Amino acid sequence: MRIRSITLTNVRRFTDTARIEGLSDGLNVLCEPNEFGKSTLFDALQAVFFKAHTSSDKDVKALRPHVGGAPEIVVEVETDDGHFVITKRWMSKPTAKIEQDGRLIAQADEAESWIGRLLGGGDGGQSGLLWVRQGLTTLSEGSKKEKEAALEARRDLLSSVTGEVEAMTGGRRMDLALSRCKEELSNFATAGGRPKTGGPWKDAEQHVESLRLQHTELAGQVAQLRDQLDERKRKRRELEELENPEASAARKKRVADATAELQAAQRHADAVETEARKVDAARLAVTNVKSRLEGLRRDLKERDASVEARQAVAENAEAAQLALKAAEDSRTKAQREFDEAQEEYQSAQEALRASQRRQAALDGAERRKELKERIEKAEAARVSMESAAAEAAQGPDPRSMRELEELAGALKTAQALRDSKSASLLIRYAEGGQGKIKQNEEELPDDIPVPVTGDTDLVIEQIGTLSIHPGIDDYKDDSVETAENALIEELKRFNCTTIDEARDAAVQRDAAEQSRLEANAIFESLAPNGIEDLRKKLTAIPKLDAAELDVPTLEDAETRFAKAGDDRLTADTARTVEAERFSDARSESSKLDAALEAAQTREARAITALAQHGDTDEARLEDELSRAVTALEAAEALHSEKVKLAPDVHAAEATLKRVQSVEDAARADIARLKPALAALEANISRTADEAVEERLAETEQQLELAQAKLAGIEKEVAVLQKLQSVLEDARSEARDRYFEPVANELKPLLQLLWPDAELSWGDQTLLPSSLIRNGQEEPIDILSGGTKEQISLLVRLAFARMLAKQGQSALNRAGFAGDHSF
């Protein structure tokens, strides 16, 4: 197969059709700067040959342009059967077709099969050995499926070039023997060597395990029968002891005595509690007096401190006002001087512009014509851009669209949650019935639950109205109404009533935005700094008139303008300095004014707080505190005396609880023992009738036979596993001979880069594992990226040369250098 041309449409940056043609036999070189689209071209080829037209995986989605569209790729190839055109389209209206001389010969799945046969297999066949994508350095990179396909292709290829192989030591006979061994073993075991579900080994294990469980269960039943006989004898003896009349009377007397002692202790405890409340009241009175005395002292202190602080701040604020006035006068003077310098600067600037216009007018006629044309084109582009921008502003942008979709999803979730929590109505109409049941003028469906979330009226044709009142429900909220209102309010922003209308509006907005971008690009190319800038430039090239003949020369005007600029800069610097000084003085004055206001507020607050104490003074509060302390001491003494004489209530409660628990336990034991004895009698009788001891002996015999069968299967599995290991070792030894044809083709290629270099091969992966040069063995993994790329390409060239000598075709006789090669 030879590729002759490639055409891309809507593939990444190629939104318009792009075509590469004129590819010939031999080496074809595609050389362009970065970001030109070379990688896109080769990713497109990868997709045509290795991605089904129905695929929508991440690789296919990556081909889609940012502005949208369906990627479409056309490849012309030449084979021994003639010229063919392969066309594939993904995403929207996916298509795959093969044409020859304008005639359709395959499409859809049949076209995919045709491409698979062209490549040598469904996964690329031997072409997987020769295709090199950008960034891939070994034959094993890619997805798991791609790795497995490439490995199988390498095995088939190596088997086809080995020639004669001794019997049972390699080649397809070895593969057949090993396959038969694995097949036999797979009937018994999994790939990990464990028993296979549904296989004879697993069944034998399960049978043994089942008999073991049955044996364990029967043995437990026999042991349980013996335990039940012992338990019945013990419970009978325990019941006789509990029902003795003298023991029952003694338990009841102990309960009555403990109850009387607890009641006496509780009465005394109530008296102690009364005295304790009196102590708390006296202590609270002392605390209140102390709090009032401390508050009075604190407010007196705060009043004196606030007066002193106000006086200090007032003096500083007055000085700051004087400094502010002086700074304001300096700033006004600096501003006046700057205004004078600015006036001179503007006058000099006007004179300079007049001189420049005079000079420009002498040779500006052609420039004026060019600028006029650019202004006209830019005006047209701006009109198009503004029209597209106005249209783009109508619909929701992507962020708003995502918010609308989230609100719509929230509404569906709330409705589903409400329906799942609410009551439902299920109607089944009789066959041949004429009437229907309606809710809000709509017929209710047959045999479909209808949620009932509130009071509902049902109209039954030819009968009347049925009112349903669900009553109070634990699930009551307005989540559905809230979600629905939120969606409606958001849709109103874009003059839409449904989410579908919003989606259509978003699509129209995207199209209008694309038109705006295109018009904007034209506008930017014509007027990068705006139309006004072009007009200014046009105005700057006036026609020379008589009045401009008397303007100063350009040199004199530039000298005057430079001096005026320096003077203005000096004045502006002085004005800035004085303005900063004024700002600092005003800030300081404002800060002190605020501090004075805060000090005055503090003083007023302190005077108000002190006034709340009325005519109370410290001496009166100290006397009141002394009387309250004396009352507290008397209450505490009386409470202490009561506590000393109090009996131990907890001990009395513990005694009553203990004797009561003995009585309750005795009654509970009697109530428990009687039905337990009856249940034991029934169980013993039932177990004796089931002959569990005879069944246990029979199960032991069956278990011995099943264990013997399992041992035989395990022995057979061990033999098969040993045979598989021996066969794999033999194939591994023979595999070294398989690499000889490839190594012979590879050796001269390697020596083009590194004299006397060799490659060693992986036993399992069939891939290069290390590079041997200058007597040193270097693993492939530690080599640089460039070296890996070189080895990858040389190995593929070796496979291609070997295929050519055997008369087999490779993927393509044309190679591409640069980012990709194949």
C-alpha positions in Angstrom: 0.0 0.0 0.0 1.2 3.5 -0.9 -0.4 6.7 0.4 -0.9 9.3 -2.4 -2.9 12.2 -0.7 -4.5 13.2 2.5 -7.4 15.7 2.9 -8.6 17.1 6.3 -11.9 19.0 7.1 -12.8 20.1 10.6 -9.8 18.5 12.1 -8.4 20.7 15.0 -7.0 23.9 13.4 -8.1 22.9 9.9 -11.7 24.1 10.0 -11.4 24.7 6.2 -10.4 21.9 3.9 -6.6 21.2 3.8 -4.9 18.8 1.4 -1.5 17.1 1.1 -0.9 15.5 -2.3 1.8 14.5 -4.6 3.2 11.8 -2.3 5.5 9.5 -4.2 7.4 6.2 -3.7 10.5 6.4 -1.5 11.1 9.0 1.2 8.6 11.9 1.6 9.6 14.8 3.8 7.0 17.1 5.4 8.9 20.1 6.8 7.1 23.1 8.3 7.5 25.3 11.5 6.0 24.4 14.8 2.2 24.8 15.2 1.7 24.4 11.4 -0.3 21.2 11.8 2.2 18.3 11.2 1.1 16.4 14.3 -2.5 16.9 13.4 -1.9 15.3 10.0 -0.3 12.2 11.4 -3.0 11.9 14.2 -5.5 12.0 11.4 -3.8 9.1 9.6 -3.7 7.2 12.8 -7.5 7.7 13.2 -8.3 6.6 9.6 -6.5 3.3 9.9 -7.0 2.5 13.6 -10.2 4.3 14.9 -13.6 3.0 13.9 -16.0 5.7 12.5 -18.4 4.9 15.3 -15.8 5.6 18.0 -16.2 8.6 20.3 -13.2 8.0 22.6 -10.9 10.8 23.8 -8.6 10.4 20.8 -11.5 11.0 18.4 -12.8 13.9 20.4 -9.3 15.5 20.4 -9.6 15.8 16.6 -12.7 18.1 16.9 -12.0 21.9 16.4 -12.7 24.2 19.3 -15.5 25.9 17.3 -17.3 22.5 16.8 -17.9 20.4 13.7 -17.5 16.8 12.7 -14.0 15.7 11.8 -13.7 14.3 8.3 -10.6 12.7 6.7 -10.1 11.4 3.1 -7.0 9.3 2.2 -6.1 8.2 -1.3 -4.0 4.9 -1.4 -2.6 2.8 -4.1 -2.3 -1.0 -3.9 -1.6 -3.8 -6.4 -5.4 -3.8 -7.0 -5.5 -0.1 -8.1 -6.3 3.3 -6.6 -8.8 3.6 -3.7 -10.3 6.5 -1.7 -10.9 6.0 2.0 -13.4 8.4 3.6 -14.1 8.6 7.4 -16.3 11.0 9.4 -16.8 10.9 13.2 -19.2 12.5 15.8 -22.0 13.9 13.7 -23.4 11.5 11.0 -20.5 9.1 11.3 -19.4 7.6 8.0 -16.9 5.1 6.6 -16.7 4.3 2.9 -14.3 2.9 0.3 -14.4 4.1 -3.3 -12.5 3.0 -6.5 -12.7 5.0 -9.6 -15.7 6.9 -8.3 -17.6 3.7 -7.5 -18.6 2.8 -3.8 -17.3 -0.7 -3.0 -17.8 -0.8 0.8 -19.3 1.3 3.6 -19.9 1.3 7.4 -18.7 -1.9 9.1 -17.7 -3.5 5.7 -15.5 -0.5 5.1 -13.8 -1.0 8.5 -13.2 -4.7 7.6 -11.7 -3.7 4.3 -9.2 -1.4 6.1 -8.4 -4.2 8.5 -7.6 -6.6 5.6 -5.5 -3.9 4.0 -3.4 -3.5 7.2 -3.0 -7.3 7.7 -5.5 -7.9 10.5 -8.2 -6.3 12.7 -5.7 -4.6 14.9 -3.2 -3.6 12.3 -1.4 -7.0 12.0 2.2 -6.7 11.0 1.7 -3.0 10.4 1.8 -2.6 14.1 5.5 -3.5 13.9 6.3 -0.6 11.5 4.0 2.3 12.6 5.7 4.9 14.8 3.6 7.6 16.4 5.1 10.8 17.9 6.3 10.2 21.5 6.1 6.4 21.3 9.6 4.9 21.7 9.0 1.1 22.0 6.8 -1.4 20.3 4.8 -2.0 23.5 3.5 1.5 24.2 -0.2 2.3 23.7 -3.4 0.8 25.2 -3.6 -2.7 26.6 -5.4 -3.9 23.5 -2.8 -2.3 21.3 0.0 -3.9 23.3 -1.6 -7.4 23.1 -2.2 -7.0 19.3 1.4 -5.9 18.7 2.8 -8.8 20.8 0.7 -11.4 18.9 1.8 -9.9 15.6 5.4 -10.2 16.6 5.0 -13.9 17.6 3.3 -14.7 14.3 6.1 -12.9 12.4 8.9 -14.6 14.3 7.2 -18.0 13.8 7.0 -17.4 10.1 10.7 -16.7 9.7 12.2 -19.5 11.8 12.3 -22.2 9.2 12.4 -25.8 10.3 12.1 -26.3 14.1 12.8 -29.5 15.9 9.7 -31.4 17.0 8.2 -30.2 20.3 10.9 -27.6 20.9 9.3 -24.6 19.3 7.3 -23.2 16.4 3.6 -24.0 15.9 3.9 -27.7 17.1 5.3 -26.4 20.3 2.5 -23.8 20.5 -0.1 -26.5 19.8 1.3 -28.8 22.5 1.4 -26.0 25.0 -2.0 -24.9 24.0 -3.4 -28.4 24.6 -1.7 -28.6 28.0 -3.1 -25.2 29.0 -6.6 -26.2 27.7 -6.6 -29.4 29.8 -5.3 -27.4 32.8 -8.0 -24.7 32.2 -10.7 -27.3 32.8 -9.5 -27.6 36.3 -7.7 -24.4 37.3 -7.7 -20.6 36.6 -4.7 -18.8 35.2 -3.5 -18.1 38.7 -3.5 -21.8 39.6 -6.7 -21.7 41.7 -9.6 -24.1 41.3 -11.9 -23.0 38.4 -15.5 -22.3 39.2 -17.7 -25.1 37.6 -14.7 -27.3 37.0 -14.2 -30.8 38.5 -11.5 -29.6 40.9 -13.7 -26.9 42.3 -16.7 -29.3 42.4 -14.6 -31.9 44.3 -13.4 -29.3 46.8 -17.0 -28.0 47.3 -18.3 -31.6 47.8 -15.6 -32.2 50.5 -16.4 -28.9 52.1 -20.1 -29.7 52.1 -19.5 -33.1 53.8 -17.2 -31.5 56.3 -19.9 -28.9 57.2 -22.5 -31.7 57.4 -20.2 -33.7 59.6 -19.5 -30.7 61.8 -23.3 -29.9 62.1 -24.2 -33.5 63.1 -21.3 -33.7 65.6 -22.6 -30.5 67.1 -26.1 -31.9 67.3 -24.9 -35.0 69.1 -22.9 -32.9 71.6 -25.9 -30.6 72.0 -28.1 -33.6 72.9 -25.7 -34.6 75.7 -25.5 -31.0 77.0 -29.3 -30.7 77.0 -29.6 -33.8 79.2 -27.2 -32.3 81.7 -28.9 -28.9 81.6 -32.3 -30.5 82.4 -31.0 -32.1 85.5 -29.4 -28.9 86.7 -32.5 -26.7 86.1 -34.8 -29.1 88.0 -32.6 -28.8 91.1 -32.4 -25.0 90.8 -36.2 -24.7 90.6 -36.8 -26.7 93.7 -34.5 -24.5 95.7 -36.2 -21.2 94.5 -39.7 -22.4 95.3 -38.9 -23.3 99.1 -41.6 -21.4 101.3 -39.2 -20.4 104.1 -36.7 -18.8 101.6 -39.5 -16.9 99.9 -40.8 -15.4 103.2 -37.2 -14.3 104.3 -36.7 -12.4 101.0 -40.0 -10.5 101.4 -39.2 -9.3 105.0 -35.8 -8.0 103.9 -37.5 -5.9 101.2 -40.0 -4.3 103.7 -37.3 -3.4 106.2 -35.1 -1.7 103.6 -38.0 0.3 102.3 -38.8 1.8 105.7 -35.1 2.8 106.2 -35.0 4.6 102.8 -38.2 6.6 103.5 -36.8 8.0 106.8 -33.5 9.0 105.2 -35.3 10.8 102.3 -37.3 12.9 104.8 -34.2 14.1 106.5 -32.5 14.8 103.1 -35.5 17.1 102.2 -34.8 19.2 105.4 -31.1 19.5 104.4 -32.1 20.6 101.0 -34.3 23.4 102.4 -31.4 24.8 104.5 -29.1 24.6 101.4 -31.4 26.8 99.4 -31.3 29.4 102.2 -27.5 29.3 102.1 -27.6 29.9 98.3 -30.0 32.9 98.7 -27.6 34.5 101.3 -24.6 33.9 99.1 -26.4 35.4 96.1 -27.2 38.6 98.2 -23.5 38.9 99.1 -22.5 38.5 95.4 -25.0 41.2 94.3 -23.7 43.8 96.8 -20.1 43.1 95.9 -20.9 43.5 92.2 -22.6 46.9 92.8 -19.7 48.2 94.9 -17.1 47.1 92.3 -19.2 48.7 89.5 -19.3 52.0 91.3 -15.6 52.1 91.9 -14.9 51.1 88.2 -17.2 53.9 86.8 -15.6 56.6 89.1 -12.1 55.6 87.8 -13.3 55.6 84.1 -14.8 59.1 84.4 -11.5 60.6 85.7 -9.4 58.8 83.0 -11.8 59.9 80.2 -11.6 63.6 81.2 -7.8 63.5 81.2 -7.7 61.8 77.7 -10.1 64.3 76.1 -8.0 67.3 77.2 -4.8 65.8 75.8 -6.3 65.0 72.4 -7.9 68.5 72.1 -4.5 70.2 72.3 -3.0 67.9 69.5 -6.0 68.4 67.2 -5.7 72.2 67.4 -2.0 72.1 66.3 -2.9 69.7 63.4 -5.4 72.2 62.0 -2.7 74.9 61.8 -0.3 72.5 60.0 -3.1 71.6 57.6 -3.7 75.3 56.7 0.0 75.8 55.9 0.2 72.7 53.7 -3.0 73.8 51.8 -1.4 77.2 50.9 1.8 75.5 49.6 -0.2 73.0 47.5 -2.2 75.9 45.9 0.9 77.7 44.9 2.5 74.6 43.4 -0.7 73.9 41.4 -0.7 77.5 40.0 2.9 77.1 38.8 2.1 73.8 37.2 -0.9 75.2 35.4 1.3 78.0 33.9 3.9 75.4 32.8 1.1 73.2 31.3 -0.2 76.2 29.3 3.2 76.8 27.9 3.7 73.1 27.1 0.3 72.9 25.3 1.2 76.1 23.3 4.6 74.6 22.3 2.9 71.3 21.4 0.4 73.1 19.1 3.3 74.9 17.5 5.2 71.6 17.0 2.1 70.0 15.5 1.6 72.9 13.1 5.3 72.5 12.0 4.9 68.7 11.6 1.7 69.2 9.6 3.5 71.6 7.3 6.3 69.1 6.7 3.9 66.1 6.4 1.6 68.0 4.0 4.4 68.3 1.5 4.6 64.5 0.8 1.4 63.2 2.3 -1.0 62.9 -0.6 -0.4 59.2 -1.3 -0.6 58.4 2.4 -3.9 60.3 2.7 -5.4 58.1 -0.1 -4.2 54.9 1.6 -5.6 55.9 5.0 -9.0 56.8 3.5 -9.3 53.4 2.0 -8.3 51.7 5.2 -10.9 53.8 7.2 -13.7 52.8 4.8 -12.9 49.1 5.0 -12.5 49.3 8.8 -15.9 51.0 9.1 -17.5 48.2 7.1 -15.8 45.6 9.3 -16.9 47.4 12.5 -20.5 47.4 11.4 -20.4 43.7 10.7 -18.7 43.1 14.1 -21.2 45.2 16.0 -24.1 43.5 14.3 -22.7 40.0 15.2 -22.0 41.1 18.7 -25.6 42.3 19.2 -26.8 38.9 18.0 -24.3 37.0 20.2 -25.5 38.9 23.3 -29.0 37.5 23.0 -28.5 33.9 24.0 -26.9 32.4 27.1 -23.1 32.0 27.2 -21.5 28.6 28.1 -21.3 29.4 31.8 -25.0 30.5 31.9 -25.9 27.4 29.9 -24.1 25.2 32.4 -26.1 26.9 35.2 -29.4 26.4 33.4 -28.5 22.7 32.9 -27.7 22.3 36.6 -31.0 24.0 37.5 -32.9 21.7 35.2 -31.2 18.7 36.8 -32.0 20.0 40.3 -35.7 20.3 39.3 -35.7 16.6 38.1 -34.0 15.5 41.2 -36.5 17.4 43.5 -39.5 16.0 41.5 -38.1 12.4 41.8 -37.5 12.8 45.6 -41.0 14.3 46.1 -42.7 11.5 44.1 -40.7 8.9 46.0 -41.8 10.3 49.4 -45.4 11.1 48.6 -48.5 8.9 48.4 -49.4 7.5 45.0 -52.6 6.6 43.1 -52.9 3.5 40.9 -55.9 3.1 38.6 -56.8 0.0 36.7 -59.7 0.5 34.2 -62.2 -2.4 33.6 -62.1 -3.9 30.1 -64.8 -2.3 27.9 -65.4 0.5 30.3 -66.5 3.9 28.8 -65.6 6.4 31.5 -62.3 7.8 32.4 -60.8 9.5 35.6 -59.4 13.0 35.1 -57.1 15.2 37.1 -56.9 18.9 36.0 -58.6 18.1 32.7 -56.1 15.3 31.9 -57.0 11.6 31.8 -55.0 9.5 34.3 -53.1 6.5 32.8 -54.0 2.9 33.3 -51.9 0.8 35.7 -49.2 3.6 36.2 -48.7 5.1 39.7 -49.5 8.8 39.9 -47.9 10.8 42.9 -50.4 12.6 45.2 -48.5 15.5 46.9 -51.5 17.4 48.3 -55.2 17.8 48.2 -56.5 16.5 44.8 -59.8 16.4 43.1 -60.5 13.5 40.6 -63.4 13.8 38.1 -65.0 10.4 37.4 -66.9 10.6 34.2 -70.7 9.8 34.6 -70.3 9.5 38.4 -68.9 12.7 40.0 -65.9 14.1 41.8 -63.6 12.3 44.3 -61.6 14.5 46.7 -58.4 13.1 48.2 -56.8 14.6 51.3 -53.5 12.8 52.1 -53.4 14.4 55.6 -50.3 15.4 57.4 -47.1 14.0 55.9 -43.7 13.9 57.5 -42.2 14.9 54.1 -43.3 18.5 53.5 -41.1 21.0 51.7 -41.1 23.3 48.7 -38.0 21.9 47.0 -39.8 21.2 43.7 -41.5 24.7 43.6 -38.2 26.3 44.6 -36.2 24.5 41.9 -38.9 25.1 39.2 -39.1 28.9 40.1 -35.3 29.1 40.0 -35.2 27.5 36.5 -38.0 29.8 35.3 -36.4 33.0 36.6 -33.0 32.1 35.0 -34.8 31.3 31.7 -36.5 34.7 31.8 -33.1 36.4 31.7 -32.7 35.1 28.1 -36.4 35.5 27.0 -36.8 31.7 27.1 -39.6 29.5 28.5 -38.0 26.1 28.2 -34.5 24.6 28.5 -34.7 23.5 24.8 -35.3 27.1 23.8 -32.2 28.1 25.8 -30.1 25.4 24.2 -31.1 26.7 20.7 -30.4 30.3 21.7 -26.9 29.2 23.0 -26.1 27.6 19.6 -27.2 30.8 17.8 -25.0 32.8 20.2 -22.0 30.6 19.4 -22.5 31.1 15.6 -22.9 34.8 16.0 -19.8 34.9 18.2 -17.8 33.1 15.5 -18.9 35.7 13.0 -18.0 38.5 15.4 -14.5 37.0 15.8 -14.0 36.9 12.1 -15.1 40.5 11.6 -13.0 41.5 14.5 -9.9 39.9 13.0 -10.4 41.9 9.8 -11.0 45.1 11.8 -7.8 44.4 13.9 -5.7 43.9 10.7 -7.0 47.2 9.2 -7.1 49.3 12.4 -5.1 47.7 15.2 -5.4 50.9 17.3 -8.9 51.8 16.2 -10.5 53.9 13.5 -10.0 57.1 15.5 -6.3 56.5 15.4 -6.4 56.2 11.6 -8.5 59.4 11.4 -5.9 61.2 13.6 -3.2 60.0 11.3 -5.2 61.2 8.3 -5.8 64.6 10.0 -2.1 64.8 10.7 -1.4 65.0 7.0 -3.3 68.2 6.1 -3.0 70.0 2.8 -0.6 72.9 2.9 -2.3 76.3 3.0 -1.1 79.9 3.1 -1.6 80.2 6.8 0.9 77.4 7.5 3.7 79.1 5.6 4.4 81.4 8.6 4.7 78.6 11.3 8.2 78.1 12.9 10.6 75.6 11.5 10.4 72.0 12.8 13.7 72.3 14.5 12.7 75.5 16.4 9.4 74.0 17.4 11.0 70.8 18.7 13.5 72.9 20.8 10.7 75.0 22.4 8.6 71.8 23.0 11.5 70.0 24.7 12.1 73.0 27.1 8.4 73.3 27.9 8.3 69.6 28.7 11.2 69.8 31.1 9.6 72.9 32.8 6.3 71.1 33.1 7.9 68.0 34.6 9.7 70.1 37.2 6.5 71.9 38.1 4.5 68.6 38.2 7.1 67.1 40.6 6.8 70.0 42.9 3.0 69.8 42.7 3.1 66.1 43.6 5.4 66.7 46.6 3.1 69.5 48.0 0.0 67.4 47.3 1.5 64.5 49.3 2.4 66.9 52.2 -1.2 68.2 52.2 -2.6 64.7 52.1 -0.4 63.7 55.1 -1.4 66.8 57.0 -5.1 66.2 56.2 -4.9 62.6 57.3 -3.2 63.5 60.5 -5.8 66.2 61.2 -8.7 63.8 60.4 -7.2 61.1 62.6 -6.9 63.6 65.6 -10.5 64.9 65.0 -11.7 61.3 65.1 -9.7 60.7 68.3 -11.1 63.8 69.9 -14.6 62.7 69.0 -13.9 59.2 70.5 -12.5 60.8 73.7 -15.6 63.0 74.0 -17.9 60.0 73.5 -15.9 58.0 76.1 -16.3 60.9 78.7 -20.0 61.1 78.0 -20.5 57.4 78.4 -18.5 57.4 81.7 -20.7 60.2 83.1 -23.9 58.4 82.0 -22.7 55.1 83.6 -21.9 56.9 86.9 -25.3 58.6 86.9 -27.0 55.1 86.9 -25.8 54.5 90.5 -28.0 57.4 91.8 -27.1 58.8 95.3 -25.4 55.5 96.4 -21.9 56.0 97.8 -19.1 53.6 98.7 -19.7 53.8 102.5 -23.4 52.8 102.2 -22.5 49.8 100.0 -19.7 48.6 102.3 -22.1 48.6 105.3 -24.7 46.6 103.3 -22.0 44.1 102.3 -21.1 43.6 106.0 -24.7 42.7 107.0 -25.1 40.3 104.0 -21.8 38.4 105.0 -23.1 38.0 108.6 -26.4 36.5 107.3 -24.6 34.1 105.1 -22.4 32.8 107.9 -25.5 32.1 110.1 -27.2 30.2 107.2 -24.1 28.1 106.6 -23.8 27.1 110.3 -27.4 25.9 110.4 -27.0 23.9 107.2 -23.8 22.3 108.5 -25.6 21.1 111.6 -28.3 19.4 109.6 -25.8 17.7 107.4 -23.9 16.2 110.4 -27.2 14.5 111.6 -28.3 13.2 108.1 -28.5 9.4 107.5 -26.8 8.0 104.3 -29.6 8.0 101.7 -27.4 6.3 99.0 -26.6 3.5 101.4 -30.3 3.0 102.1 -31.1 3.1 98.4 -28.3 0.6 97.7 -29.6 -1.8 100.5 -33.2 -1.6 99.1 -32.0 -2.1 95.5 -29.9 -5.1 96.6 -32.7 -7.0 98.5 -35.2 -6.1 95.9 -33.0 -7.4 93.1 -32.7 -10.7 95.0 -36.5 -11.0 95.2 -36.9 -9.9 91.5 -34.2 -12.3 90.4 -35.8 -15.2 92.2 -39.2 -14.5 90.6 -37.5 -14.1 87.2 -35.5 -17.3 87.6 -38.7 -19.2 88.4 -40.5 -17.7 85.4 -37.5 -18.5 83.2 -36.9 -22.1 84.5 -40.4 -23.5 84.0 -40.7 -22.8 80.2 -37.0 -23.6 79.7 -37.5 -27.0 81.2 -40.5 -27.6 78.9 -38.4 -26.5 75.9 -35.6 -28.8 76.9 -38.0 -31.8 77.2 -39.3 -31.1 73.7 -35.8 -30.7 72.2 -34.5 -33.8 73.8 -37.4 -35.8 72.6 -37.2 -34.5 69.0 -33.4 -35.0 68.7 -33.7 -38.5 70.0 -36.2 -39.3 67.2 -33.9 -37.9 64.4 -31.2 -40.6 65.0 -28.3 -38.0 64.7 -25.7 -40.4 66.0 -26.4 -42.9 63.2 -26.3 -40.1 60.5 -23.0 -38.9 61.9 -21.3 -42.3 61.3 -22.7 -42.4 57.7 -21.4 -38.9 56.9 -17.9 -39.8 58.1 -17.7 -42.7 55.6 -18.8 -40.4 52.7 -16.2 -37.8 53.7 -13.4 -40.3 53.4 -14.4 -41.2 49.8 -14.7 -37.6 48.7 -11.3 -36.7 50.1 -9.7 -39.5 48.2 -11.3 -38.3 44.9 -10.1 -34.7 45.6 -6.5 -36.0 46.2 -6.6 -37.7 42.8 -7.7 -34.5 41.0 -5.0 -32.4 42.8 -2.4 -34.9 41.6 -3.6 -34.6 38.0 -3.5 -30.8 38.2 0.1 -30.9 39.6 1.2 -33.1 36.6 -0.4 -30.7 34.1 1.2 -27.7 35.8 4.6 -29.4 35.7 4.1 -30.3 32.0 3.2 -26.7 31.2 6.4 -25.4 33.0 8.6 -27.9 31.1 7.0 -26.9 27.7 7.4 -23.2 28.4 11.1 -23.7 29.3 11.6 -25.6 26.1 9.9 -22.9 24.0 12.0 -20.2 25.8 15.2 -22.1 24.8 14.0 -22.3 21.2 13.0 -18.6 21.1 16.6 -17.5 21.0 16.8 -19.0 17.5 13.7 -17.0 16.5 15.5 -13.7 17.1 18.4 -14.6 14.8 16.8 -13.4 11.5 15.8 -10.1 13.0 19.2 -9.6 14.7 21.0 -10.3 11.4 18.9 -7.5 9.7 19.3 -5.2 12.6 23.1 -5.5 13.1 24.3 -3.4 10.0 21.6 -0.8 10.8 22.8 -0.4 14.4 26.4 -0.1 13.3 25.5 2.9 11.2 25.1 4.7 14.5 27.3 2.8 17.0 30.1 0.5 15.7 30.0 -3.0 17.2 26.7 -2.3 18.9 24.2 -5.1 19.7 20.7 -5.4 21.1 19.6 -8.0 23.7 15.9 -9.1 23.6 13.3 -9.6 26.4 12.3 -13.3 26.9 8.6 -12.5 27.5 8.0 -9.2 25.8 9.9 -10.1 22.5 11.2 -6.5 22.6 14.7 -5.0 22.9 15.7 -5.0 26.6 19.2 -3.4 26.5 21.8 -1.8 24.2 25.3 -3.2 24.3 28.0 -0.8 23.1 31.7 -0.4 24.0 31.4 -3.5 26.1 28.7 -1.9 28.4 25.1 -3.2 28.6 22.7 -0.3 29.0 18.9 -1.0 29.8 16.5 0.5 27.3 14.7 2.4 30.1 17.7 4.5 31.1 18.5 5.7 27.5 17.7 9.2 26.4 14.5 9.9 24.5 16.4 10.5 21.2 18.2 7.2 21.5 15.0 5.3 22.2 13.4 6.9 19.1 16.4 5.8 17.0 16.3 2.2 18.3 12.5 2.0 17.8 12.9 3.1 14.2 15.8 0.8 13.4 13.9 -2.3 14.9 11.0 -1.5 12.6 13.3 -1.1 9.6 14.8 -4.5 10.4 11.3 -6.1 10.5 10.5 -4.4 7.2 13.6 -5.7 5.5 13.0 -9.2 6.8 9.4 -9.1 5.5 10.6 -7.8 2.1 13.1 -10.7 1.8 10.2 -13.1 2.4 7.9 -11.4 -0.1 5.5 -10.0 2.5 4.1 -6.4 2.2 4.6 -3.8 4.9 2.1 -1.0 5.8 3.5 1.5 3.3 6.6 1.9 1.1 6.5 5.7 1.7 8.2 7.0 4.9 7.7 10.3 6.6 10.5 12.0 8.6 10.2 14.8 11.2 7.6 14.3 14.0 6.5 10.9 12.8 7.8 8.0 10.6 6.3 4.7 9.5 
